[in-house]
Amino acid sequence: MNLSLAYLGPTGTNSETAALAYADWLKQERQQTSTLCAYPSMALVLQSVARGKVDRAVVPIENSIEGTVTIVLDTLWQADNLQVHQELTIPIFHGLLSYASSLKEIQTVYSHPQGLAQCQKWLENFLPQVQLIPTKSTTEGIKLLKEDSTAAAVSSPRAAQLYQVPLLKADIKDSSDNCTRFWIVSCDKSENGSYLSLAFSLPQNAPGALMKALEIFARREINLSKIESRPSKRSLGEYVFFIDLEGNSQAPKIKEALAELSACTEVLKIFGNYSKLDVK
Ligand SMILES: O=C(O)C(=O)C[C@]1(C(=O)O)C=C[C@@H](O)C=C1
């Protein structure tokens, strides 16, 4: 059976690069064929898999410069059926694409908010006066460049080639080691792999409530690799806590920890176990 993989388009995005790397891994390691399906927003990518229109989605979860891709965490929390199956990390390259002949001519710069944020220092140093316009992906603004030579887009050198737009500056990212983690998400139950992600809300804003929840893991020497809080979207000051940890949900000490956590949280969602893929 051929797998359909949803990703944030249009073609040339970093999400597409991650989806291609995953498709390659599926072919090499699982002899599995797949077809990539572009969607115009991250919310639609996740909805497409939650509603069973595609088999899997490839979504960015965290960038080394700009941190969490919050829409993905919020959607995972709101949806009841999404599970994480694999994780892969790819390097991210940002260039400045434009038909302008010099930086002096540029008045507007389009990109995904993550792209703009990952190049913030460079943009402040070299284009302090320009208007920064957020778009749904790093490639969405590229189609506007042809009509306006005072506009530019922060996008990848791969996108410059695909869309045949000049690369005015080849590398404008703020750190040489810029990379993004992506998750492969589907509706199937996920029980394999040695990493686990979950999220919970606490019953009341009581002193020590979060500490008590985290202590459940510390006491069993379960390593937590990330904690992130997001607004519950119900009332100001109420949060949902997202945790990444090392371990498998079938291992006795993780099973015990999850049972104890379930008793002291209001809502607990386990996004499943996953493995980290080594992709080129
Ligand atoms: O716009 C793109 O190219 C995307 O794939 C989205 C996205 C993101 O949201 O983090 C993916 C990786 C990079 O960090 C920049 C942007």
The ligand as an SDF file (V2000), in Angstrom:
LIG
                    3D

 16 16  0  0  0  0  0  0  0  0999 V2000
    7.9260   27.3000    5.8220 O   0  0  0  0  0  0  0  0  0  0  0  0
    8.6160   26.2720    5.7700 C   0  0  0  0  0  0  0  0  0  0  0  0
    9.5450   26.1070    4.9840 O   0  0  0  0  0  0  0  0  0  0  0  0
    8.3160   25.2070    6.7150 C   0  0  0  0  0  0  0  0  0  0  0  0
    8.4850   24.0770    6.4040 O   0  0  0  0  0  0  0  0  0  0  0  0
    7.8810   25.6090    8.1040 C   0  0  0  0  0  0  0  0  0  0  0  0
    9.0440   25.7710    9.0580 C   0  0  0  0  0  0  0  0  0  0  0  0
    8.5570   25.9230   10.5400 C   0  0  0  0  0  0  0  0  0  0  0  0
    7.4170   26.2170   10.8120 O   0  0  0  0  0  0  0  0  0  0  0  0
    9.4090   25.7620   11.4460 O   0  0  0  0  0  0  0  0  0  0  0  0
    9.8840   24.5510    9.0500 C   0  0  0  0  0  0  0  0  0  0  0  0
   11.2040   24.5860    9.2790 C   0  0  0  0  0  0  0  0  0  0  0  0
   11.9160   25.8480    9.5020 C   0  0  0  0  0  0  0  0  0  0  0  0
   12.1270   25.9530   10.8930 O   0  0  0  0  0  0  0  0  0  0  0  0
   11.1480   27.0290    9.0310 C   0  0  0  0  0  0  0  0  0  0  0  0
    9.8280   26.9650    8.7650 C   0  0  0  0  0  0  0  0  0  0  0  0
  1  2  2  0
  2  3  1  0
  2  4  1  0
  4  5  2  0
  4  6  1  0
  6  7  1  0
  7  8  1  0
  7 11  1  0
  7 16  1  0
  8  9  2  0
  8 10  1  0
 11 12  2  0
 12 13  1  0
 13 14  1  0
 13 15  1  0
 15 16  2  0
M  END
$$$$
